[in-house]
Amino acid sequence: MKTGTELRDEGMELALWGSGDWQDDFNATAETLLARNGQLTSAEVVAVTGPPPGSSNAIGATMRSFAVAHGLKPIGYGKAPAASRHAGMVAIWGRIAT
């Protein structure tokens, strides 16, 4: 039986399949926003890059991968600005001072 972590990682891999160029654009945009603002949301990044070519699940998978690679944690939550999200919550990612 697989652990929850293994299942999560497999799901992220599936969500990212076929999104290579978009994922590169997402990461570059996220780098810029993080350097400029010290924090970011996936909604802010997607406002620049546009949606992924495949599954919208690639947004969360790419954001999580970026966050892990840059030592980011959720530092708060806000409302997603896109009307299609129906004011759903979006994590605000940043570095937690230690």
TORFI-241821 format. One record per residue (C-alpha): chain; x negated, y, z negated; residue number from 1; residue in one letter. Coordinates in steps of 0.001 Angstrom, whole numbers. Layout:
BEGIN
['A' [X Y Z] NUM 'a']
...
This chain:
BEGIN
['A' [0 0 0] 1 'm']
['A' [-1330 3425 933] 2 'k']
['A' [-1699 6252 -1545] 3 't']
['A' [113 9546 -1187] 4 'g']
['A' [-3161 11216 -255] 5 't']
['A' [-3803 8699 2524] 6 'e']
['A' [-289 9169 3892] 7 'l']
['A' [-669 12977 3750] 8 'r']
['A' [-3973 12838 5610] 9 'd']
['A' [-2544 10534 8291] 10 'e']
['A' [439 12845 8739] 11 'g']
['A' [-1830 15862 9086] 12 'm']
['A' [-3898 14055 11703] 13 'e']
['A' [-768 13207 13699] 14 'l']
['A' [524 16783 13454] 15 'a']
['A' [-2781 18142 14762] 16 'l']
['A' [-3022 15771 17712] 17 'w']
['A' [-3139 17764 20941] 18 'g']
['A' [-3465 21174 19291] 19 's']
['A' [-7235 21656 19726] 20 'g']
['A' [-7367 25079 21449] 21 'd']
['A' [-4515 26433 19356] 22 'w']
['A' [-6203 25144 16200] 23 'q']
['A' [-9425 26948 17177] 24 'd']
['A' [-7453 30179 17735] 25 'd']
['A' [-5669 29711 14393] 26 'f']
['A' [-8961 29254 12528] 27 'n']
['A' [-10596 32283 14186] 28 'a']
['A' [-7578 34467 13410] 29 't']
['A' [-7426 33165 9839] 30 'a']
['A' [-11133 34005 9385] 31 'e']
['A' [-10485 37569 10554] 32 't']
['A' [-7429 38071 8337] 33 'l']
['A' [-9175 36599 5293] 34 'l']
['A' [-12215 38849 5809] 35 'a']
['A' [-10010 41911 6289] 36 'r']
['A' [-7421 41327 3548] 37 'n']
['A' [-8943 38814 1123] 38 'g']
['A' [-5786 36704 1493] 39 'q']
['A' [-3502 35418 4212] 40 'l']
['A' [-368 33469 5026] 41 't']
['A' [183 30991 7816] 42 's']
['A' [2980 33263 9057] 43 'a']
['A' [510 36127 9531] 44 'e']
['A' [-1803 33881 11530] 45 'v']
['A' [1000 32488 13719] 46 'v']
['A' [2211 36046 14402] 47 'a']
['A' [-1107 36505 16225] 48 'v']
['A' [-1710 33044 17719] 49 't']
['A' [1856 32102 18556] 50 'g']
['A' [3276 28687 17683] 51 'p']
['A' [1333 25473 18290] 52 'p']
['A' [1900 23653 21578] 53 'p']
['A' [3229 20498 19917] 54 'g']
['A' [4793 20041 16522] 55 's']
['A' [5313 23021 14240] 56 's']
['A' [3918 20713 11537] 57 'n']
['A' [518 21611 12983] 58 'a']
['A' [858 25019 11289] 59 'i']
['A' [847 23557 7793] 60 'g']
['A' [-1796 20970 8633] 61 'a']
['A' [-4114 23581 10121] 62 't']
['A' [-3536 26017 7253] 63 'm']
['A' [-4292 23320 4694] 64 'r']
['A' [-7469 22287 6529] 65 's']
['A' [-8578 25921 6738] 66 'f']
['A' [-7809 26489 3050] 67 'a']
['A' [-9778 23443 1938] 68 'v']
['A' [-12744 24396 4136] 69 'a']
['A' [-12811 27925 2687] 70 'h']
['A' [-12043 27141 -952] 71 'g']
['A' [-8631 28820 -870] 72 'l']
['A' [-5712 28150 -3193] 73 'k']
['A' [-2137 29420 -3215] 74 'p']
['A' [-2249 32670 -5195] 75 'i']
['A' [1419 33521 -4733] 76 'g']
['A' [4449 33129 -2522] 77 'y']
['A' [6423 35475 -332] 78 'g']
['A' [9263 35398 2166] 79 'k']
['A' [8430 34325 5695] 80 'a']
['A' [9053 37251 8049] 81 'p']
['A' [10223 35172 11033] 82 'a']
['A' [14005 35114 11386] 83 'a']
['A' [13792 31453 12385] 84 's']
['A' [12485 30664 8888] 85 'r']
['A' [15639 32118 7266] 86 'h']
['A' [13550 33983 4651] 87 'a']
['A' [11954 30722 3502] 88 'g']
['A' [8971 30841 1187] 89 'm']
['A' [5415 30951 2504] 90 'v']
['A' [2249 30499 442] 91 'a']
['A' [-187 33367 110] 92 'i']
['A' [-3691 31872 219] 93 'w']
['A' [-6770 33418 -1380] 94 'g']
['A' [-9743 32736 -3579] 95 'r']
['A' [-9168 32453 -7300] 96 'i']
['A' [-11801 34334 -9313] 97 'a']
['A' [-13636 32144 -11781] 98 't']
